[in-house]
């Protein structure tokens, strides 16, 4: 019993440890979208609830915290308004946005302006605790797997970059 508890404690600490530097992302911004050229992803530049302002070239409005049921509705709306295939990012994708050299929020403010320094949902369940989902906290840069899908957190949507995208 003690060995199992020790092993679980070590595994939990490893999950919270800073991640080794991954391949550096190469971002190309165009209005409300961001192309991650190194990973083949297209990100919404603003958090869910915000809008991109062409005039001021930043995200405006208030980002909203959503639970998983509400996220499903937001994805339907994004697909209707911005084209298909929007989804929650997986853990690795969202972690790739962490900027180690940025003050909170730990994300590039030029690429992703007005990001809240709070936890953002991923689509991944915690394999150690399947009732919980992983989130990435842009205040600390750490990843946590302790949130229930009924809880509300910030959301940034992503989709795989479409072949032949002109951006």
Chimera marker file (.cmm) of the C-alpha trace (Angstrom):
<marker_set name="trace">
<marker id="1" x="0.000" y="0.000" z="0.000" r="1" g="1" b="0" radius="0.5"/>
<marker id="2" x="2.819" y="2.393" z="0.925" r="1" g="1" b="0" radius="0.5"/>
<marker id="3" x="4.689" y="1.588" z="-2.306" r="1" g="1" b="0" radius="0.5"/>
<marker id="4" x="1.586" y="2.302" z="-4.385" r="1" g="1" b="0" radius="0.5"/>
<marker id="5" x="0.986" y="5.623" z="-2.625" r="1" g="1" b="0" radius="0.5"/>
<marker id="6" x="4.637" y="6.578" z="-3.147" r="1" g="1" b="0" radius="0.5"/>
<marker id="7" x="4.467" y="5.634" z="-6.828" r="1" g="1" b="0" radius="0.5"/>
<marker id="8" x="1.281" y="7.687" z="-7.303" r="1" g="1" b="0" radius="0.5"/>
<marker id="9" x="2.907" y="10.662" z="-5.559" r="1" g="1" b="0" radius="0.5"/>
<marker id="10" x="5.945" y="10.468" z="-7.820" r="1" g="1" b="0" radius="0.5"/>
<marker id="11" x="3.751" y="10.178" z="-10.917" r="1" g="1" b="0" radius="0.5"/>
<marker id="12" x="1.722" y="13.216" z="-9.838" r="1" g="1" b="0" radius="0.5"/>
<marker id="13" x="4.888" y="15.265" z="-9.316" r="1" g="1" b="0" radius="0.5"/>
<marker id="14" x="6.169" y="14.259" z="-12.749" r="1" g="1" b="0" radius="0.5"/>
<marker id="15" x="2.917" y="15.432" z="-14.303" r="1" g="1" b="0" radius="0.5"/>
<marker id="16" x="3.379" y="18.859" z="-12.695" r="1" g="1" b="0" radius="0.5"/>
<marker id="17" x="7.084" y="19.151" z="-13.511" r="1" g="1" b="0" radius="0.5"/>
<marker id="18" x="8.068" y="21.685" z="-16.141" r="1" g="1" b="0" radius="0.5"/>
<marker id="19" x="8.056" y="20.100" z="-19.557" r="1" g="1" b="0" radius="0.5"/>
<marker id="20" x="11.254" y="19.798" z="-21.579" r="1" g="1" b="0" radius="0.5"/>
<marker id="21" x="11.439" y="22.330" z="-24.366" r="1" g="1" b="0" radius="0.5"/>
<marker id="22" x="9.493" y="21.056" z="-27.329" r="1" g="1" b="0" radius="0.5"/>
<marker id="23" x="9.964" y="22.091" z="-30.904" r="1" g="1" b="0" radius="0.5"/>
<marker id="24" x="9.585" y="25.854" z="-31.023" r="1" g="1" b="0" radius="0.5"/>
<marker id="25" x="6.294" y="26.936" z="-32.544" r="1" g="1" b="0" radius="0.5"/>
<marker id="26" x="6.332" y="29.149" z="-35.589" r="1" g="1" b="0" radius="0.5"/>
<marker id="27" x="3.237" y="31.354" z="-35.560" r="1" g="1" b="0" radius="0.5"/>
<marker id="28" x="1.688" y="33.270" z="-38.416" r="1" g="1" b="0" radius="0.5"/>
<marker id="29" x="-1.111" y="35.619" z="-37.403" r="1" g="1" b="0" radius="0.5"/>
<marker id="30" x="-3.920" y="36.822" z="-39.603" r="1" g="1" b="0" radius="0.5"/>
<marker id="31" x="-6.740" y="38.737" z="-37.985" r="1" g="1" b="0" radius="0.5"/>
<marker id="32" x="-8.611" y="36.420" z="-35.590" r="1" g="1" b="0" radius="0.5"/>
<marker id="33" x="-6.634" y="33.261" z="-36.440" r="1" g="1" b="0" radius="0.5"/>
<marker id="34" x="-3.137" y="31.987" z="-35.683" r="1" g="1" b="0" radius="0.5"/>
<marker id="35" x="-1.393" y="29.367" z="-37.787" r="1" g="1" b="0" radius="0.5"/>
<marker id="36" x="1.081" y="27.175" z="-35.917" r="1" g="1" b="0" radius="0.5"/>
<marker id="37" x="3.225" y="26.223" z="-38.890" r="1" g="1" b="0" radius="0.5"/>
<marker id="38" x="5.406" y="23.768" z="-36.965" r="1" g="1" b="0" radius="0.5"/>
<marker id="39" x="2.470" y="21.728" z="-35.628" r="1" g="1" b="0" radius="0.5"/>
<marker id="40" x="-0.047" y="22.104" z="-38.451" r="1" g="1" b="0" radius="0.5"/>
<marker id="41" x="-2.646" y="23.768" z="-36.219" r="1" g="1" b="0" radius="0.5"/>
<marker id="42" x="-4.919" y="26.769" z="-36.512" r="1" g="1" b="0" radius="0.5"/>
<marker id="43" x="-5.824" y="28.541" z="-33.252" r="1" g="1" b="0" radius="0.5"/>
<marker id="44" x="-8.458" y="31.066" z="-32.383" r="1" g="1" b="0" radius="0.5"/>
<marker id="45" x="-6.506" y="34.121" z="-31.397" r="1" g="1" b="0" radius="0.5"/>
<marker id="46" x="-8.995" y="35.105" z="-28.687" r="1" g="1" b="0" radius="0.5"/>
<marker id="47" x="-10.405" y="33.109" z="-25.801" r="1" g="1" b="0" radius="0.5"/>
<marker id="48" x="-14.024" y="32.007" z="-26.106" r="1" g="1" b="0" radius="0.5"/>
<marker id="49" x="-16.252" y="34.973" z="-25.269" r="1" g="1" b="0" radius="0.5"/>
<marker id="50" x="-13.888" y="37.534" z="-26.774" r="1" g="1" b="0" radius="0.5"/>
<marker id="51" x="-13.938" y="38.998" z="-30.295" r="1" g="1" b="0" radius="0.5"/>
<marker id="52" x="-11.116" y="40.086" z="-32.541" r="1" g="1" b="0" radius="0.5"/>
<marker id="53" x="-11.158" y="43.822" z="-33.264" r="1" g="1" b="0" radius="0.5"/>
<marker id="54" x="-9.704" y="44.707" z="-36.666" r="1" g="1" b="0" radius="0.5"/>
<marker id="55" x="-9.636" y="48.353" z="-35.615" r="1" g="1" b="0" radius="0.5"/>
<marker id="56" x="-7.573" y="47.919" z="-32.457" r="1" g="1" b="0" radius="0.5"/>
<marker id="57" x="-5.918" y="44.621" z="-33.500" r="1" g="1" b="0" radius="0.5"/>
<marker id="58" x="-6.589" y="42.903" z="-30.203" r="1" g="1" b="0" radius="0.5"/>
<marker id="59" x="-9.136" y="40.723" z="-28.461" r="1" g="1" b="0" radius="0.5"/>
<marker id="60" x="-12.004" y="42.655" z="-26.908" r="1" g="1" b="0" radius="0.5"/>
<marker id="61" x="-14.805" y="41.722" z="-24.570" r="1" g="1" b="0" radius="0.5"/>
<marker id="62" x="-14.803" y="39.336" z="-21.654" r="1" g="1" b="0" radius="0.5"/>
<marker id="63" x="-13.500" y="35.789" z="-21.902" r="1" g="1" b="0" radius="0.5"/>
<marker id="64" x="-15.956" y="33.344" z="-20.358" r="1" g="1" b="0" radius="0.5"/>
<marker id="65" x="-15.432" y="30.242" z="-18.301" r="1" g="1" b="0" radius="0.5"/>
<marker id="66" x="-17.328" y="27.191" z="-19.540" r="1" g="1" b="0" radius="0.5"/>
<marker id="67" x="-17.953" y="23.626" z="-18.424" r="1" g="1" b="0" radius="0.5"/>
<marker id="68" x="-17.731" y="20.754" z="-20.916" r="1" g="1" b="0" radius="0.5"/>
<marker id="69" x="-21.432" y="20.845" z="-21.780" r="1" g="1" b="0" radius="0.5"/>
<marker id="70" x="-21.203" y="24.557" z="-22.555" r="1" g="1" b="0" radius="0.5"/>
<marker id="71" x="-18.009" y="23.967" z="-24.543" r="1" g="1" b="0" radius="0.5"/>
<marker id="72" x="-19.898" y="21.584" z="-26.837" r="1" g="1" b="0" radius="0.5"/>
<marker id="73" x="-22.334" y="24.402" z="-27.596" r="1" g="1" b="0" radius="0.5"/>
<marker id="74" x="-19.486" y="26.892" z="-28.191" r="1" g="1" b="0" radius="0.5"/>
<marker id="75" x="-17.850" y="24.474" z="-30.645" r="1" g="1" b="0" radius="0.5"/>
<marker id="76" x="-21.101" y="24.116" z="-32.605" r="1" g="1" b="0" radius="0.5"/>
<marker id="77" x="-21.348" y="27.904" z="-32.795" r="1" g="1" b="0" radius="0.5"/>
<marker id="78" x="-17.687" y="28.281" z="-33.852" r="1" g="1" b="0" radius="0.5"/>
<marker id="79" x="-18.147" y="25.664" z="-36.576" r="1" g="1" b="0" radius="0.5"/>
<marker id="80" x="-21.218" y="27.504" z="-37.888" r="1" g="1" b="0" radius="0.5"/>
<marker id="81" x="-19.532" y="30.917" z="-37.879" r="1" g="1" b="0" radius="0.5"/>
<marker id="82" x="-15.885" y="30.149" z="-38.693" r="1" g="1" b="0" radius="0.5"/>
<marker id="83" x="-15.973" y="26.901" z="-40.634" r="1" g="1" b="0" radius="0.5"/>
<marker id="84" x="-15.694" y="23.285" z="-39.548" r="1" g="1" b="0" radius="0.5"/>
<marker id="85" x="-13.523" y="21.211" z="-37.240" r="1" g="1" b="0" radius="0.5"/>
<marker id="86" x="-13.022" y="23.460" z="-34.187" r="1" g="1" b="0" radius="0.5"/>
<marker id="87" x="-12.304" y="21.510" z="-31.002" r="1" g="1" b="0" radius="0.5"/>
<marker id="88" x="-10.653" y="21.670" z="-27.602" r="1" g="1" b="0" radius="0.5"/>
<marker id="89" x="-6.882" y="21.239" z="-27.838" r="1" g="1" b="0" radius="0.5"/>
<marker id="90" x="-5.240" y="18.194" z="-26.349" r="1" g="1" b="0" radius="0.5"/>
<marker id="91" x="-2.806" y="18.634" z="-23.494" r="1" g="1" b="0" radius="0.5"/>
<marker id="92" x="0.355" y="18.723" z="-25.618" r="1" g="1" b="0" radius="0.5"/>
<marker id="93" x="-1.144" y="21.231" z="-28.057" r="1" g="1" b="0" radius="0.5"/>
<marker id="94" x="-2.182" y="23.654" z="-25.315" r="1" g="1" b="0" radius="0.5"/>
<marker id="95" x="1.113" y="23.223" z="-23.452" r="1" g="1" b="0" radius="0.5"/>
<marker id="96" x="2.899" y="24.239" z="-26.661" r="1" g="1" b="0" radius="0.5"/>
<marker id="97" x="1.501" y="27.776" z="-26.182" r="1" g="1" b="0" radius="0.5"/>
<marker id="98" x="3.285" y="28.262" z="-22.846" r="1" g="1" b="0" radius="0.5"/>
<marker id="99" x="5.897" y="31.002" z="-23.081" r="1" g="1" b="0" radius="0.5"/>
<marker id="100" x="8.544" y="30.275" z="-20.444" r="1" g="1" b="0" radius="0.5"/>
<marker id="101" x="10.011" y="33.789" z="-20.733" r="1" g="1" b="0" radius="0.5"/>
<marker id="102" x="6.703" y="35.649" z="-20.512" r="1" g="1" b="0" radius="0.5"/>
<marker id="103" x="5.308" y="37.077" z="-17.283" r="1" g="1" b="0" radius="0.5"/>
<marker id="104" x="1.769" y="35.936" z="-16.484" r="1" g="1" b="0" radius="0.5"/>
<marker id="105" x="-0.122" y="35.211" z="-18.525" r="1" g="1" b="0" radius="0.5"/>
<marker id="106" x="2.578" y="32.859" z="-19.761" r="1" g="1" b="0" radius="0.5"/>
<marker id="107" x="1.648" y="33.089" z="-23.439" r="1" g="1" b="0" radius="0.5"/>
<marker id="108" x="2.944" y="35.361" z="-26.196" r="1" g="1" b="0" radius="0.5"/>
<marker id="109" x="0.800" y="38.522" z="-25.841" r="1" g="1" b="0" radius="0.5"/>
<marker id="110" x="1.501" y="39.592" z="-29.434" r="1" g="1" b="0" radius="0.5"/>
<marker id="111" x="0.116" y="36.333" z="-30.807" r="1" g="1" b="0" radius="0.5"/>
<marker id="112" x="-2.618" y="35.692" z="-28.217" r="1" g="1" b="0" radius="0.5"/>
<marker id="113" x="-3.558" y="39.095" z="-26.732" r="1" g="1" b="0" radius="0.5"/>
<marker id="114" x="-5.763" y="39.504" z="-23.674" r="1" g="1" b="0" radius="0.5"/>
<marker id="115" x="-5.366" y="35.863" z="-22.583" r="1" g="1" b="0" radius="0.5"/>
<marker id="116" x="-6.551" y="35.404" z="-19.019" r="1" g="1" b="0" radius="0.5"/>
<marker id="117" x="-3.897" y="34.180" z="-16.519" r="1" g="1" b="0" radius="0.5"/>
<marker id="118" x="-6.103" y="31.251" z="-15.551" r="1" g="1" b="0" radius="0.5"/>
<marker id="119" x="-6.553" y="27.528" z="-16.298" r="1" g="1" b="0" radius="0.5"/>
<marker id="120" x="-7.727" y="26.596" z="-19.814" r="1" g="1" b="0" radius="0.5"/>
<marker id="121" x="-9.426" y="23.296" z="-20.640" r="1" g="1" b="0" radius="0.5"/>
<marker id="122" x="-7.872" y="20.528" z="-22.684" r="1" g="1" b="0" radius="0.5"/>
<marker id="123" x="-9.808" y="17.660" z="-24.244" r="1" g="1" b="0" radius="0.5"/>
<marker id="124" x="-7.825" y="15.018" z="-22.345" r="1" g="1" b="0" radius="0.5"/>
<marker id="125" x="-9.024" y="13.013" z="-19.404" r="1" g="1" b="0" radius="0.5"/>
<marker id="126" x="-6.573" y="12.411" z="-16.600" r="1" g="1" b="0" radius="0.5"/>
<marker id="127" x="-5.454" y="8.804" z="-17.037" r="1" g="1" b="0" radius="0.5"/>
<marker id="128" x="-4.810" y="8.489" z="-13.290" r="1" g="1" b="0" radius="0.5"/>
<marker id="129" x="-8.207" y="9.901" z="-12.393" r="1" g="1" b="0" radius="0.5"/>
<marker id="130" x="-10.581" y="9.440" z="-15.366" r="1" g="1" b="0" radius="0.5"/>
<marker id="131" x="-13.328" y="11.596" z="-13.832" r="1" g="1" b="0" radius="0.5"/>
<marker id="132" x="-10.997" y="14.594" z="-14.154" r="1" g="1" b="0" radius="0.5"/>
<marker id="133" x="-9.644" y="16.497" z="-17.168" r="1" g="1" b="0" radius="0.5"/>
<marker id="134" x="-6.310" y="18.195" z="-17.750" r="1" g="1" b="0" radius="0.5"/>
<marker id="135" x="-5.995" y="21.950" z="-17.905" r="1" g="1" b="0" radius="0.5"/>
<marker id="136" x="-3.093" y="24.300" z="-18.593" r="1" g="1" b="0" radius="0.5"/>
<marker id="137" x="-2.752" y="27.261" z="-16.267" r="1" g="1" b="0" radius="0.5"/>
<marker id="138" x="-1.407" y="30.359" z="-18.021" r="1" g="1" b="0" radius="0.5"/>
<marker id="139" x="-0.750" y="32.044" z="-14.667" r="1" g="1" b="0" radius="0.5"/>
<marker id="140" x="1.821" y="29.432" z="-13.625" r="1" g="1" b="0" radius="0.5"/>
<marker id="141" x="2.610" y="27.577" z="-16.849" r="1" g="1" b="0" radius="0.5"/>
<marker id="142" x="1.775" y="24.280" z="-15.154" r="1" g="1" b="0" radius="0.5"/>
<marker id="143" x="-0.621" y="21.540" z="-16.191" r="1" g="1" b="0" radius="0.5"/>
<marker id="144" x="-3.147" y="20.124" z="-13.747" r="1" g="1" b="0" radius="0.5"/>
<marker id="145" x="-5.380" y="17.067" z="-14.026" r="1" g="1" b="0" radius="0.5"/>
<marker id="146" x="-7.794" y="17.705" z="-11.200" r="1" g="1" b="0" radius="0.5"/>
<marker id="147" x="-10.822" y="19.415" z="-12.736" r="1" g="1" b="0" radius="0.5"/>
<marker id="148" x="-14.256" y="17.856" z="-13.221" r="1" g="1" b="0" radius="0.5"/>
<marker id="149" x="-16.022" y="18.492" z="-16.548" r="1" g="1" b="0" radius="0.5"/>
<marker id="150" x="-18.846" y="20.231" z="-14.651" r="1" g="1" b="0" radius="0.5"/>
<marker id="151" x="-16.434" y="22.926" z="-13.463" r="1" g="1" b="0" radius="0.5"/>
<marker id="152" x="-15.939" y="26.087" z="-15.484" r="1" g="1" b="0" radius="0.5"/>
<marker id="153" x="-12.607" y="27.171" z="-16.950" r="1" g="1" b="0" radius="0.5"/>
<marker id="154" x="-11.334" y="29.281" z="-19.826" r="1" g="1" b="0" radius="0.5"/>
<marker id="155" x="-11.400" y="27.924" z="-23.385" r="1" g="1" b="0" radius="0.5"/>
<marker id="156" x="-9.280" y="28.439" z="-26.504" r="1" g="1" b="0" radius="0.5"/>
<marker id="157" x="-10.293" y="26.435" z="-29.566" r="1" g="1" b="0" radius="0.5"/>
<marker id="158" x="-8.049" y="24.882" z="-32.212" r="1" g="1" b="0" radius="0.5"/>
<marker id="159" x="-8.372" y="22.866" z="-35.395" r="1" g="1" b="0" radius="0.5"/>
<marker id="160" x="-6.002" y="20.998" z="-37.622" r="1" g="1" b="0" radius="0.5"/>
<marker id="161" x="-4.701" y="23.235" z="-40.377" r="1" g="1" b="0" radius="0.5"/>
<marker id="162" x="-6.534" y="22.521" z="-43.577" r="1" g="1" b="0" radius="0.5"/>
<marker id="163" x="-4.602" y="21.412" z="-46.634" r="1" g="1" b="0" radius="0.5"/>
<marker id="164" x="-4.272" y="24.240" z="-49.090" r="1" g="1" b="0" radius="0.5"/>
<marker id="165" x="-5.018" y="26.926" z="-46.501" r="1" g="1" b="0" radius="0.5"/>
<marker id="166" x="-3.914" y="30.216" z="-47.998" r="1" g="1" b="0" radius="0.5"/>
<marker id="167" x="-2.924" y="31.842" z="-44.725" r="1" g="1" b="0" radius="0.5"/>
<link id1="1" id2="2" r="1" g="1" b="0" radius="0.2"/>
<link id1="2" id2="3" r="1" g="1" b="0" radius="0.2"/>
<link id1="3" id2="4" r="1" g="1" b="0" radius="0.2"/>
<link id1="4" id2="5" r="1" g="1" b="0" radius="0.2"/>
<link id1="5" id2="6" r="1" g="1" b="0" radius="0.2"/>
<link id1="6" id2="7" r="1" g="1" b="0" radius="0.2"/>
<link id1="7" id2="8" r="1" g="1" b="0" radius="0.2"/>
<link id1="8" id2="9" r="1" g="1" b="0" radius="0.2"/>
<link id1="9" id2="10" r="1" g="1" b="0" radius="0.2"/>
<link id1="10" id2="11" r="1" g="1" b="0" radius="0.2"/>
<link id1="11" id2="12" r="1" g="1" b="0" radius="0.2"/>
<link id1="12" id2="13" r="1" g="1" b="0" radius="0.2"/>
<link id1="13" id2="14" r="1" g="1" b="0" radius="0.2"/>
<link id1="14" id2="15" r="1" g="1" b="0" radius="0.2"/>
<link id1="15" id2="16" r="1" g="1" b="0" radius="0.2"/>
<link id1="16" id2="17" r="1" g="1" b="0" radius="0.2"/>
<link id1="17" id2="18" r="1" g="1" b="0" radius="0.2"/>
<link id1="18" id2="19" r="1" g="1" b="0" radius="0.2"/>
<link id1="19" id2="20" r="1" g="1" b="0" radius="0.2"/>
<link id1="20" id2="21" r="1" g="1" b="0" radius="0.2"/>
<link id1="21" id2="22" r="1" g="1" b="0" radius="0.2"/>
<link id1="22" id2="23" r="1" g="1" b="0" radius="0.2"/>
<link id1="23" id2="24" r="1" g="1" b="0" radius="0.2"/>
<link id1="24" id2="25" r="1" g="1" b="0" radius="0.2"/>
<link id1="25" id2="26" r="1" g="1" b="0" radius="0.2"/>
<link id1="26" id2="27" r="1" g="1" b="0" radius="0.2"/>
<link id1="27" id2="28" r="1" g="1" b="0" radius="0.2"/>
<link id1="28" id2="29" r="1" g="1" b="0" radius="0.2"/>
<link id1="29" id2="30" r="1" g="1" b="0" radius="0.2"/>
<link id1="30" id2="31" r="1" g="1" b="0" radius="0.2"/>
<link id1="31" id2="32" r="1" g="1" b="0" radius="0.2"/>
<link id1="32" id2="33" r="1" g="1" b="0" radius="0.2"/>
<link id1="33" id2="34" r="1" g="1" b="0" radius="0.2"/>
<link id1="34" id2="35" r="1" g="1" b="0" radius="0.2"/>
<link id1="35" id2="36" r="1" g="1" b="0" radius="0.2"/>
<link id1="36" id2="37" r="1" g="1" b="0" radius="0.2"/>
<link id1="37" id2="38" r="1" g="1" b="0" radius="0.2"/>
<link id1="38" id2="39" r="1" g="1" b="0" radius="0.2"/>
<link id1="39" id2="40" r="1" g="1" b="0" radius="0.2"/>
<link id1="40" id2="41" r="1" g="1" b="0" radius="0.2"/>
<link id1="41" id2="42" r="1" g="1" b="0" radius="0.2"/>
<link id1="42" id2="43" r="1" g="1" b="0" radius="0.2"/>
<link id1="43" id2="44" r="1" g="1" b="0" radius="0.2"/>
<link id1="44" id2="45" r="1" g="1" b="0" radius="0.2"/>
<link id1="45" id2="46" r="1" g="1" b="0" radius="0.2"/>
<link id1="46" id2="47" r="1" g="1" b="0" radius="0.2"/>
<link id1="47" id2="48" r="1" g="1" b="0" radius="0.2"/>
<link id1="48" id2="49" r="1" g="1" b="0" radius="0.2"/>
<link id1="49" id2="50" r="1" g="1" b="0" radius="0.2"/>
<link id1="50" id2="51" r="1" g="1" b="0" radius="0.2"/>
<link id1="51" id2="52" r="1" g="1" b="0" radius="0.2"/>
<link id1="52" id2="53" r="1" g="1" b="0" radius="0.2"/>
<link id1="53" id2="54" r="1" g="1" b="0" radius="0.2"/>
<link id1="54" id2="55" r="1" g="1" b="0" radius="0.2"/>
<link id1="55" id2="56" r="1" g="1" b="0" radius="0.2"/>
<link id1="56" id2="57" r="1" g="1" b="0" radius="0.2"/>
<link id1="57" id2="58" r="1" g="1" b="0" radius="0.2"/>
<link id1="58" id2="59" r="1" g="1" b="0" radius="0.2"/>
<link id1="59" id2="60" r="1" g="1" b="0" radius="0.2"/>
<link id1="60" id2="61" r="1" g="1" b="0" radius="0.2"/>
<link id1="61" id2="62" r="1" g="1" b="0" radius="0.2"/>
<link id1="62" id2="63" r="1" g="1" b="0" radius="0.2"/>
<link id1="63" id2="64" r="1" g="1" b="0" radius="0.2"/>
<link id1="64" id2="65" r="1" g="1" b="0" radius="0.2"/>
<link id1="65" id2="66" r="1" g="1" b="0" radius="0.2"/>
<link id1="66" id2="67" r="1" g="1" b="0" radius="0.2"/>
<link id1="67" id2="68" r="1" g="1" b="0" radius="0.2"/>
<link id1="68" id2="69" r="1" g="1" b="0" radius="0.2"/>
<link id1="69" id2="70" r="1" g="1" b="0" radius="0.2"/>
<link id1="70" id2="71" r="1" g="1" b="0" radius="0.2"/>
<link id1="71" id2="72" r="1" g="1" b="0" radius="0.2"/>
<link id1="72" id2="73" r="1" g="1" b="0" radius="0.2"/>
<link id1="73" id2="74" r="1" g="1" b="0" radius="0.2"/>
<link id1="74" id2="75" r="1" g="1" b="0" radius="0.2"/>
<link id1="75" id2="76" r="1" g="1" b="0" radius="0.2"/>
<link id1="76" id2="77" r="1" g="1" b="0" radius="0.2"/>
<link id1="77" id2="78" r="1" g="1" b="0" radius="0.2"/>
<link id1="78" id2="79" r="1" g="1" b="0" radius="0.2"/>
<link id1="79" id2="80" r="1" g="1" b="0" radius="0.2"/>
<link id1="80" id2="81" r="1" g="1" b="0" radius="0.2"/>
<link id1="81" id2="82" r="1" g="1" b="0" radius="0.2"/>
<link id1="82" id2="83" r="1" g="1" b="0" radius="0.2"/>
<link id1="83" id2="84" r="1" g="1" b="0" radius="0.2"/>
<link id1="84" id2="85" r="1" g="1" b="0" radius="0.2"/>
<link id1="85" id2="86" r="1" g="1" b="0" radius="0.2"/>
<link id1="86" id2="87" r="1" g="1" b="0" radius="0.2"/>
<link id1="87" id2="88" r="1" g="1" b="0" radius="0.2"/>
<link id1="88" id2="89" r="1" g="1" b="0" radius="0.2"/>
<link id1="89" id2="90" r="1" g="1" b="0" radius="0.2"/>
<link id1="90" id2="91" r="1" g="1" b="0" radius="0.2"/>
<link id1="91" id2="92" r="1" g="1" b="0" radius="0.2"/>
<link id1="92" id2="93" r="1" g="1" b="0" radius="0.2"/>
<link id1="93" id2="94" r="1" g="1" b="0" radius="0.2"/>
<link id1="94" id2="95" r="1" g="1" b="0" radius="0.2"/>
<link id1="95" id2="96" r="1" g="1" b="0" radius="0.2"/>
<link id1="96" id2="97" r="1" g="1" b="0" radius="0.2"/>
<link id1="97" id2="98" r="1" g="1" b="0" radius="0.2"/>
<link id1="98" id2="99" r="1" g="1" b="0" radius="0.2"/>
<link id1="99" id2="100" r="1" g="1" b="0" radius="0.2"/>
<link id1="100" id2="101" r="1" g="1" b="0" radius="0.2"/>
<link id1="101" id2="102" r="1" g="1" b="0" radius="0.2"/>
<link id1="102" id2="103" r="1" g="1" b="0" radius="0.2"/>
<link id1="103" id2="104" r="1" g="1" b="0" radius="0.2"/>
<link id1="104" id2="105" r="1" g="1" b="0" radius="0.2"/>
<link id1="105" id2="106" r="1" g="1" b="0" radius="0.2"/>
<link id1="106" id2="107" r="1" g="1" b="0" radius="0.2"/>
<link id1="107" id2="108" r="1" g="1" b="0" radius="0.2"/>
<link id1="108" id2="109" r="1" g="1" b="0" radius="0.2"/>
<link id1="109" id2="110" r="1" g="1" b="0" radius="0.2"/>
<link id1="110" id2="111" r="1" g="1" b="0" radius="0.2"/>
<link id1="111" id2="112" r="1" g="1" b="0" radius="0.2"/>
<link id1="112" id2="113" r="1" g="1" b="0" radius="0.2"/>
<link id1="113" id2="114" r="1" g="1" b="0" radius="0.2"/>
<link id1="114" id2="115" r="1" g="1" b="0" radius="0.2"/>
<link id1="115" id2="116" r="1" g="1" b="0" radius="0.2"/>
<link id1="116" id2="117" r="1" g="1" b="0" radius="0.2"/>
<link id1="117" id2="118" r="1" g="1" b="0" radius="0.2"/>
<link id1="118" id2="119" r="1" g="1" b="0" radius="0.2"/>
<link id1="119" id2="120" r="1" g="1" b="0" radius="0.2"/>
<link id1="120" id2="121" r="1" g="1" b="0" radius="0.2"/>
<link id1="121" id2="122" r="1" g="1" b="0" radius="0.2"/>
<link id1="122" id2="123" r="1" g="1" b="0" radius="0.2"/>
<link id1="123" id2="124" r="1" g="1" b="0" radius="0.2"/>
<link id1="124" id2="125" r="1" g="1" b="0" radius="0.2"/>
<link id1="125" id2="126" r="1" g="1" b="0" radius="0.2"/>
<link id1="126" id2="127" r="1" g="1" b="0" radius="0.2"/>
<link id1="127" id2="128" r="1" g="1" b="0" radius="0.2"/>
<link id1="128" id2="129" r="1" g="1" b="0" radius="0.2"/>
<link id1="129" id2="130" r="1" g="1" b="0" radius="0.2"/>
<link id1="130" id2="131" r="1" g="1" b="0" radius="0.2"/>
<link id1="131" id2="132" r="1" g="1" b="0" radius="0.2"/>
<link id1="132" id2="133" r="1" g="1" b="0" radius="0.2"/>
<link id1="133" id2="134" r="1" g="1" b="0" radius="0.2"/>
<link id1="134" id2="135" r="1" g="1" b="0" radius="0.2"/>
<link id1="135" id2="136" r="1" g="1" b="0" radius="0.2"/>
<link id1="136" id2="137" r="1" g="1" b="0" radius="0.2"/>
<link id1="137" id2="138" r="1" g="1" b="0" radius="0.2"/>
<link id1="138" id2="139" r="1" g="1" b="0" radius="0.2"/>
<link id1="139" id2="140" r="1" g="1" b="0" radius="0.2"/>
<link id1="140" id2="141" r="1" g="1" b="0" radius="0.2"/>
<link id1="141" id2="142" r="1" g="1" b="0" radius="0.2"/>
<link id1="142" id2="143" r="1" g="1" b="0" radius="0.2"/>
<link id1="143" id2="144" r="1" g="1" b="0" radius="0.2"/>
<link id1="144" id2="145" r="1" g="1" b="0" radius="0.2"/>
<link id1="145" id2="146" r="1" g="1" b="0" radius="0.2"/>
<link id1="146" id2="147" r="1" g="1" b="0" radius="0.2"/>
<link id1="147" id2="148" r="1" g="1" b="0" radius="0.2"/>
<link id1="148" id2="149" r="1" g="1" b="0" radius="0.2"/>
<link id1="149" id2="150" r="1" g="1" b="0" radius="0.2"/>
<link id1="150" id2="151" r="1" g="1" b="0" radius="0.2"/>
<link id1="151" id2="152" r="1" g="1" b="0" radius="0.2"/>
<link id1="152" id2="153" r="1" g="1" b="0" radius="0.2"/>
<link id1="153" id2="154" r="1" g="1" b="0" radius="0.2"/>
<link id1="154" id2="155" r="1" g="1" b="0" radius="0.2"/>
<link id1="155" id2="156" r="1" g="1" b="0" radius="0.2"/>
<link id1="156" id2="157" r="1" g="1" b="0" radius="0.2"/>
<link id1="157" id2="158" r="1" g="1" b="0" radius="0.2"/>
<link id1="158" id2="159" r="1" g="1" b="0" radius="0.2"/>
<link id1="159" id2="160" r="1" g="1" b="0" radius="0.2"/>
<link id1="160" id2="161" r="1" g="1" b="0" radius="0.2"/>
<link id1="161" id2="162" r="1" g="1" b="0" radius="0.2"/>
<link id1="162" id2="163" r="1" g="1" b="0" radius="0.2"/>
<link id1="163" id2="164" r="1" g="1" b="0" radius="0.2"/>
<link id1="164" id2="165" r="1" g="1" b="0" radius="0.2"/>
<link id1="165" id2="166" r="1" g="1" b="0" radius="0.2"/>
<link id1="166" id2="167" r="1" g="1" b="0" radius="0.2"/>
</marker_set>
